Amino acid sequence: MVIQEKVPVYLKHTLRDLRVRIGLPQSDAAKMMGVTEPTLRRWEKDSSDLTMQQIWKISKIYSIPQDYIFFGSNDAFSEKLDKHKELV
């Protein structure tokens, strides 16, 4: 099922930060999300224009809990990001 309705989102870290933390090139991330690179660049500047389906893909690709996208960070997620950053 495809849900096209745009939803408000909150990301403490930008999509670019998340992509860079896992070492994913923009071209690969765009392909994984099923969008063009210009679209991904726009999202990385302003993530407020995303659909539910896009948010689901982002949460899977970047291993982000969907709760984080809607409600912001929590301590466990912040620790996970910090550990991942140390590995990269």
Residue frames relative to the residue before (quaternion, step in Angstrom):
aa qw qx qy qz dx dy dz
M 1.0000 0.0000 0.0000 0.0000 0.00 0.00 0.00
V 0.2204 -0.7738 0.5845 0.1049 3.55 -0.91 0.95
I 0.1170 -0.7742 0.6203 0.0461 3.55 -0.80 1.06
Q 0.1925 -0.8339 0.5117 0.0750 3.58 -0.41 1.20
E 0.4804 0.6863 -0.4380 0.3259 3.60 1.21 -0.27
K 0.3896 -0.7054 0.5446 0.2325 3.56 -0.92 0.94
V 0.1326 -0.8016 0.5813 0.0439 3.55 -1.00 0.83
P 0.5128 -0.6264 0.4704 0.3513 3.60 -1.09 0.55
V 0.0700 -0.7995 0.5961 0.0212 3.57 -0.95 0.85
Y 0.1645 -0.7495 0.6323 0.1066 3.51 -1.33 0.39
L 0.0514 0.7795 -0.6228 0.0426 3.55 -0.73 1.02
K 0.3845 -0.7154 0.5326 0.2380 3.54 -0.67 1.07
H 0.7407 0.2555 -0.1499 0.6030 3.54 1.06 -0.81
T 0.4809 -0.6667 0.4728 0.3172 3.57 -0.95 0.73
L 0.6418 -0.5080 0.3969 0.4154 3.54 -1.23 0.34
R 0.6033 0.5548 -0.3575 0.4476 3.58 1.06 -0.67
D 0.6417 0.5253 -0.3197 0.4583 3.59 0.91 -0.91
L 0.6725 0.4953 -0.2967 0.4630 3.57 0.91 -0.91
R 0.6507 0.5137 -0.3163 0.4611 3.58 0.97 -0.84
V 0.6701 0.5020 -0.2916 0.4626 3.57 0.92 -0.94
R 0.6274 0.5647 -0.3368 0.4172 3.59 0.98 -0.81
I 0.7442 0.3510 -0.2326 0.5184 3.59 1.05 -0.62
G 0.5046 -0.6986 0.3961 0.3170 3.58 1.28 0.16
L 0.4178 0.7107 -0.4605 0.3291 3.57 1.12 0.63
P 0.3979 -0.7102 0.5210 0.2566 3.61 -0.71 1.01
Q 0.6257 -0.5681 0.3851 0.3708 3.57 -1.12 0.67
S 0.6360 0.5360 -0.3365 0.4416 3.60 0.97 -0.79
D 0.6730 0.4859 -0.2965 0.4724 3.60 0.95 -0.84
A 0.6417 0.5215 -0.3237 0.4599 3.57 0.96 -0.85
A 0.6430 0.5198 -0.3235 0.4601 3.59 0.95 -0.85
K 0.6511 0.5095 -0.3157 0.4656 3.60 0.94 -0.86
M 0.6605 0.5153 -0.3078 0.4511 3.58 0.93 -0.89
M 0.7070 0.4404 -0.2501 0.4935 3.57 1.10 -0.71
G 0.4425 -0.7156 0.4410 0.3123 3.57 1.27 -0.21
V 0.5984 0.5273 -0.3706 0.4760 3.57 1.13 0.69
T 0.5720 -0.5677 0.4540 0.3800 3.56 -1.29 0.14
E 0.6492 -0.5152 0.3838 0.4072 3.57 -1.24 0.34
P 0.6392 0.5144 -0.3573 0.4462 3.66 0.90 -0.73
T 0.6261 0.5251 -0.3401 0.4653 3.59 1.06 -0.71
L 0.6606 0.4975 -0.3107 0.4686 3.57 0.91 -0.87
R 0.6213 0.5332 -0.3450 0.4591 3.60 0.98 -0.77
R 0.6470 0.5097 -0.3201 0.4680 3.60 0.97 -0.84
W 0.6529 0.5034 -0.3167 0.4691 3.59 0.96 -0.84
E 0.6565 0.5192 -0.3225 0.4420 3.58 0.97 -0.80
K 0.6567 0.4735 -0.3120 0.4972 3.60 1.19 -0.42
D 0.7982 -0.0088 0.0520 0.6000 3.58 1.03 -0.83
S 0.1556 -0.8411 0.5155 0.0520 3.57 -0.14 1.29
S 0.4664 0.7173 -0.4294 0.2890 3.61 1.21 0.15
D 0.6834 0.4846 -0.2774 0.4703 3.61 1.24 -0.15
L 0.3935 0.7366 -0.4561 0.3075 3.58 0.91 0.93
T 0.3788 -0.6883 0.5646 0.2530 3.56 -1.19 0.59
M 0.6801 -0.4722 0.3598 0.4300 3.56 -1.29 0.22
Q 0.6447 0.5204 -0.3276 0.4541 3.60 0.95 -0.80
Q 0.6508 0.5072 -0.3124 0.4708 3.60 0.98 -0.81
I 0.6350 0.5211 -0.3250 0.4687 3.57 1.01 -0.80
W 0.6272 0.5301 -0.3356 0.4615 3.58 1.00 -0.79
K 0.6586 0.5033 -0.3097 0.4658 3.60 0.91 -0.90
I 0.6469 0.5225 -0.3156 0.4570 3.58 0.92 -0.90
S 0.6616 0.5078 -0.3180 0.4510 3.58 0.90 -0.89
K 0.6648 0.4911 -0.3034 0.4741 3.60 1.03 -0.71
I 0.6814 0.5018 -0.2957 0.4432 3.60 0.83 -0.95
Y 0.7894 0.3143 -0.1508 0.5053 3.57 0.86 -0.97
S 0.3968 -0.7336 0.4605 0.3038 3.59 1.31 0.10
I 0.3623 0.7104 -0.5016 0.3353 3.54 0.93 1.01
P 0.4378 -0.6598 0.5269 0.3089 3.60 -0.86 0.81
Q 0.5244 -0.6387 0.4484 0.3405 3.60 -0.91 0.80
D 0.5578 0.5951 -0.3897 0.4276 3.59 1.12 -0.57
Y 0.6309 0.5498 -0.3284 0.4380 3.56 1.00 -0.82
I 0.6429 0.5288 -0.3291 0.4458 3.57 0.98 -0.82
F 0.7452 0.4110 -0.2258 0.4741 3.58 0.95 -0.84
F 0.8309 0.2665 -0.0910 0.4799 3.56 0.92 -0.88
G 0.5914 -0.5904 0.3747 0.4015 3.59 1.21 0.00
S 0.7626 -0.4286 0.2815 0.3944 3.48 -1.40 -0.06
N 0.0997 -0.7222 0.6716 0.1321 3.47 -1.43 0.22
D 0.6974 -0.5043 0.3014 0.4105 3.57 -1.17 0.42
A 0.6603 0.5152 -0.3198 0.4431 3.59 0.90 -0.87
F 0.6669 0.4894 -0.3063 0.4710 3.58 0.96 -0.83
S 0.6312 0.5311 -0.3320 0.4574 3.60 0.97 -0.79
E 0.6452 0.5101 -0.3166 0.4725 3.57 0.99 -0.81
K 0.6358 0.5264 -0.3285 0.4590 3.57 0.98 -0.82
L 0.6514 0.5070 -0.3149 0.4685 3.60 0.95 -0.85
D 0.6581 0.5158 -0.3110 0.4518 3.58 0.93 -0.88
K 0.6527 0.5010 -0.3154 0.4728 3.60 0.96 -0.82
H 0.6522 0.5082 -0.3117 0.4681 3.56 0.99 -0.84
K 0.6258 0.5449 -0.3334 0.4475 3.58 1.00 -0.81
E 0.6380 0.5306 -0.3201 0.4572 3.59 1.03 -0.81
L 0.6641 0.5185 -0.2967 0.4496 3.57 1.07 -0.72
V 0.6835 0.5047 -0.2741 0.4506 3.56 1.11 -0.73
